Amino acid sequence: MKKEVYNFVKKISRNTLATNTQRALYDLVTALNEGDGGWIPLKKFRVSSAGARVRDLRKPQYGQFDIRCRSASRLDRSGTRHTFYYKLAQRNLTVGQLRKVFGNIA
């Protein structure tokens, strides 16, 4: 993760987030630093309507994030054929994108 993106996210407290879209993005970004390769099963998001919030993040008004989706079987993980995992692609992740969702929280 780019240093400026890392520093921006480090300043955010999940407790200060006002919307489920912000919380979903926070879960995706913080998962990048965890040992699971950044993949999060949909049921692990701590927001209601998580799938819809992830789809929102792909829209231009929410930063047009590159979010990958894979089935559990495709990732060689346990789960039904309806278990999906999501991951935020960090290659082109910018602070400008994050500000579209988080504003000036950090």
N, C-alpha and C positions, 0 to 999 in steps of 0.2 A: 504494500500500500504506500502511496506517495506520502512523504513526510507531512505536507501541508494538510492533506486529507486526514491523516492519522491525528494530527494535533487538533483539528477542528472537531472531530468526533470525540476525542478524549475529554473535551470541555463540556460535553452534553451529559446531563443527568436524565435518565429515563423518567424519573419522577416529575420532571418539568414539561414533558411532552403533552400537548393538548389534544392531538388527534390520533386516530388509529392508523392513519397513513404514516405519520411521523414515527409511531411505535413500530410499525412493520419495517420501515426503512432502518430504524435503529437496530432491530433484531438482525436484519440482513448484514448491515455493516459490521456489527460487533462479531458476527459469526465468522467473518473473514480471518479473525485472529485466533479462532479456536481450532482444535486439532482434527476437525471433521471435514476439512477442505472447504469450509464455508457453506456446505449444504445443510439446509434446515427442512425437516419434514413439516408440512403444512400444519399439522396438529400441535407443533411446538411453538408456533407464533403466539404471543400473548395478547392477541387482539381478536375482536369479533370480526367476522367476514374477512378473514385474512387473505383468502384467494382474491377477493375483489380489491383489497387494498394493494396487493402486489401488482395486480393488473393496472391499477391507477398509476403506479410508479413508472409504468412504461409509457405513459402519455406525456406529450410535450409540456403541458402545464405543471406537471409534477417532476420535471427534470429528465424525462425520457431515458430512464436507467435501462441498462442492458441486464435483464434478469433472466437467468436460465431456469428451465423447468425440466426435470427428469423423473421418470417413474422409479419406484424402488427396485424393480427387477432390472431396469437398465443400469442402475448404479450398483447392482449386485448386493442389494440390502434386503432385509426382511420387510414384509408388508404385503398387502393385497395389491391387486392390479390397479386399485384406486388410491394407492399411497403415493403421493408426489412430494418431491423435494425441490427446494428453490435455492438459488445462489445468485448473488450479485457479482457480476463481472467487474473486477476492479481495474482492469487495464486502462480504461479511459475515464475512470471516476474522477470528478473534479469537485472542488469546494463550491463552485458556482451551481452545480447540480444539487448539491446538498442544501445550499441556501434556499433553493426553490421550495423545498419541503420544510426545512427546519427554520428558515428565516434567520434572525440574528440571535437565536438561542445561545449559541456558543460565543 
